[in-house]
Amino acid sequence: MPSQKTTVIEHLFDLHWDQNTQQLRKSLMSLDDVADGIRACRSKGVTLSDRNPANFLKDILRGGNASQNWPASVAAKRYTAVQRTGAGECFEFIPYLSGQTEPFPEEFPVRPDANRYPIQSTSIPLITKSLGRSDETWHIQVAVQLRVVETHFAVAGAFNILELAHLQSGIKLRSTEIDALFLGKTGSEKDPQPVLVTCEAKQAADPLIPSQIINQVQAAFAANEDVDVTIPIGLRTMRGIGFYVVEFEAVKRSDAGSLTQLTFASDSILELRPSVKGV
């Protein structure tokens, strides 16, 4: 069943759609636009709160029903949306890419036939495991403790990493949030060069969203002026198994501003032995 947000999105699209030119007069929706849209749809049965529209589109994108929750009339005009953050922005309507057939295709699903590698979880105390939850904060905590990302680059990475260290988790920046950030060294041991690794974590049922990962790369460069290469990765749980890690091609600082698509580089499945509650 479509979300109440479907009604609001359709209202906003129709409000700015020019029938004569068959184009949008305005594509970028602000937080105020969304709040106004929610209030305007009260007469249509929408009971959503208009007080915190920041996660309006993010909540639509969670789970595997994003395309089903998108207005059919907007999809028929071949428009989808991406989340925008900062400066009072909320989301932007954008045209389909060439060959795109649905509003939110899952571009990088879990590949069950990816190479699998066992990784121990006995170093996590039983009392800690007993508190396991099925949320990204717990998943990142487990992944950091068990060196999941470091293991991926050691056994299955496409990019040559000599050293990798976790810097911080849950980094809230102006334009995005980075679930985990790592600093690595690449090149030669005699002349190692710094490289950043940004990590987007998702629960098993939630797809990786390329625009969020791209935002992380751009934000990482903005916050770290001394690094010229960033490697974006996605970390997704596989219930009862462990983690699926997907690595994308490294991004140079000079290319980050114009980055619109991710390119698959490598992936792996890290099987936790024994399994960990919540993962």
C-alpha positions in Angstrom: 0.0 0.0 0.0 1.4 3.4 -0.9 2.7 5.6 1.9 1.0 8.9 2.8 4.2 10.5 1.5 3.2 9.3 -1.9 0.3 11.8 -1.9 2.6 14.6 -0.7 5.2 13.9 -3.4 2.6 13.8 -6.1 1.2 17.1 -4.9 4.6 18.8 -5.0 5.4 17.4 -8.4 2.0 18.5 -9.9 2.4 21.9 -8.2 5.6 22.6 -10.1 4.9 20.8 -13.4 4.4 22.9 -16.5 2.0 21.2 -18.8 2.9 23.5 -21.7 6.7 22.8 -21.6 6.3 19.3 -20.1 9.1 20.2 -17.6 9.3 21.1 -13.9 9.5 24.8 -13.1 11.2 23.9 -9.9 12.9 20.6 -9.1 14.6 21.2 -5.8 12.3 20.9 -2.8 13.2 22.6 0.4 12.2 21.6 4.0 9.6 24.3 3.9 8.2 23.1 0.6 7.7 19.6 2.1 6.2 21.0 5.2 3.8 23.1 3.1 3.0 20.1 1.0 2.1 18.0 4.0 -0.3 20.7 5.3 -1.8 21.2 1.8 -2.6 17.4 1.7 -4.5 17.4 5.0 -7.7 17.4 3.0 -6.6 14.3 1.3 -6.2 12.3 4.5 -2.5 12.9 5.2 -1.8 12.9 8.9 2.0 13.2 8.7 3.7 15.6 11.0 5.1 18.7 9.3 7.6 19.5 12.1 10.6 17.4 10.9 10.7 16.9 7.2 14.5 16.3 7.1 14.1 12.6 6.6 11.1 12.7 4.3 12.7 11.0 1.3 15.2 9.0 3.4 12.3 7.1 5.0 10.8 6.4 1.6 14.0 4.9 0.4 14.3 2.5 3.3 13.4 -1.1 2.6 12.6 -2.6 -0.7 9.4 -0.7 -1.5 10.7 2.7 -2.6 9.5 2.2 -6.2 6.1 1.0 -5.0 5.7 4.1 -2.8 6.6 6.5 -5.6 3.6 8.1 -7.3 2.6 6.3 -10.5 1.9 9.6 -12.3 5.4 10.9 -11.5 7.0 7.6 -12.6 5.0 7.8 -15.9 6.7 11.1 -16.6 10.0 9.3 -15.9 11.0 11.3 -12.8 12.6 10.0 -9.7 14.3 11.8 -6.8 17.5 12.1 -4.8 17.9 13.3 -1.2 19.5 16.7 -0.7 20.7 18.0 2.6 22.1 21.2 4.0 21.0 24.8 3.3 17.3 23.9 4.1 17.1 21.4 1.2 15.2 18.1 1.3 15.1 16.4 -2.0 15.2 17.0 -5.8 13.1 15.5 -8.6 15.5 14.3 -11.3 14.8 12.6 -14.7 15.4 8.9 -15.2 18.8 7.9 -16.5 19.0 6.3 -20.0 17.6 2.8 -19.8 16.1 3.3 -16.3 12.7 1.5 -16.0 11.7 2.2 -12.4 12.0 5.1 -9.9 14.5 3.4 -7.5 16.2 0.4 -9.1 18.5 -1.6 -6.7 21.8 -1.0 -8.5 24.0 -3.0 -6.2 22.1 -5.9 -4.6 23.8 -8.5 -2.5 25.5 -11.1 -4.7 25.0 -14.5 -2.9 27.8 -16.0 -5.1 30.4 -13.4 -4.1 33.6 -15.0 -2.6 33.1 -15.9 1.1 35.7 -15.6 3.8 35.2 -16.8 7.5 36.0 -14.2 10.2 36.1 -14.9 13.9 33.6 -13.3 16.3 34.9 -15.0 19.5 36.7 -11.8 20.5 33.4 -10.1 21.2 32.4 -10.9 24.8 29.2 -12.9 25.2 27.7 -10.1 27.4 28.2 -7.7 24.5 26.7 -10.1 21.9 23.6 -10.5 24.1 22.9 -6.8 23.6 23.0 -7.0 19.8 20.4 -5.1 17.8 19.4 -5.0 14.2 20.4 -1.4 13.6 23.3 0.2 11.7 25.0 1.5 14.9 25.4 -2.0 16.2 26.5 -3.3 12.8 29.2 -0.7 12.5 30.4 -1.5 16.0 30.7 -5.2 15.2 32.4 -4.5 11.9 34.9 -2.2 13.5 35.7 -4.6 16.3 36.2 -7.6 14.0 38.1 -5.6 11.3 35.6 -6.5 8.7 36.5 -3.6 6.3 40.2 -4.2 6.8 39.7 -7.9 6.0 37.9 -7.2 2.8 40.7 -5.1 1.5 43.3 -7.7 2.6 41.5 -10.7 0.9 39.2 -9.3 -1.8 40.0 -5.6 -2.3 40.4 -4.1 -5.8 42.4 -1.2 -4.4 45.9 -1.8 -3.0 45.8 -0.9 0.7 49.0 -1.1 2.7 47.4 0.0 6.0 43.9 0.8 7.1 42.7 2.3 10.4 39.2 3.2 11.6 38.9 6.9 12.4 35.4 7.5 13.5 31.8 6.3 13.3 28.5 8.1 12.9 30.1 11.3 11.5 27.4 14.0 11.0 28.5 16.5 8.4 26.6 19.4 7.0 25.5 17.6 3.8 25.4 13.9 4.9 26.3 11.4 7.6 29.2 8.9 7.2 28.5 5.7 9.1 32.2 4.9 9.3 35.4 6.6 8.1 38.8 4.9 7.6 42.2 6.3 6.8 44.5 4.1 4.7 47.9 4.2 3.1 48.5 3.1 -0.5 51.4 3.1 -2.9 54.8 1.8 -1.7 56.0 1.3 1.9 58.8 3.7 1.2 56.5 6.5 0.0 52.9 5.7 1.3 50.1 8.0 0.2 46.9 8.7 2.3 43.5 7.4 1.1 40.1 7.7 2.8 37.5 4.9 2.9 33.9 6.0 3.5 31.4 3.3 4.6 27.7 3.3 4.2 26.0 0.7 6.4 22.6 -0.9 5.7 20.4 -3.5 7.3 19.7 -6.7 5.3 16.4 -5.4 3.9 17.6 -1.9 3.0 19.2 -1.3 -0.4 22.4 0.7 -0.8 21.5 4.1 -2.2 24.2 5.4 -4.6 23.4 9.1 -4.1 24.0 8.8 -0.3 27.4 7.1 -1.0 28.3 9.8 -3.5 27.4 12.5 -0.9 29.7 10.8 1.6 32.6 10.9 -0.9 32.1 14.6 -1.6 31.8 15.4 2.1 34.9 13.4 3.0 37.0 15.5 0.6 35.5 18.7 1.9 36.4 17.8 5.4 39.9 16.4 4.6 41.9 18.7 2.4 45.1 16.6 2.5 43.7 13.5 0.9 43.2 13.2 -2.9 41.7 9.7 -3.2 38.6 8.3 -1.5 37.3 4.7 -1.8 33.5 4.4 -1.2 32.2 1.1 0.2 28.8 -0.3 1.2 28.4 -2.6 4.2 25.2 -4.7 4.3 24.2 -7.4 6.7 23.2 -10.9 5.7 21.0 -12.3 8.4 22.6 -15.2 10.2 25.7 -15.0 8.0 27.6 -11.8 8.4 28.4 -8.9 6.2 28.3 -8.2 2.5 31.0 -5.6 1.5 30.9 -3.9 -1.9 33.8 -1.8 -2.9 33.4 0.9 -5.6 36.1 2.4 -7.8 38.3 4.9 -6.1 37.4 8.6 -6.7 39.9 11.3 -7.2 39.4 14.7 -5.6 39.3 16.3 -9.1 36.4 14.1 -10.1 34.3 14.2 -7.0 32.4 17.3 -7.8 31.0 15.8 -11.0 30.5 12.3 -9.7 26.9 11.0 -10.4 27.4 7.3 -10.6 29.3 4.6 -8.8 31.3 1.8 -10.5 31.5 -1.6 -9.0 35.1 -2.7 -8.2 34.9 -5.7 -5.9 32.8 -7.4 -3.3 33.0 -10.1 -0.6 31.0 -11.9 2.0 32.5 -12.0 5.5 30.9 -14.9 7.4 30.9 -14.4 11.2 31.9 -17.5 13.2 30.0 -17.9 15.4 27.1 -15.8 14.2 26.4 -12.5 16.1 22.9 -11.5 17.4 21.5 -8.7 15.3 23.7 -9.4 12.2 
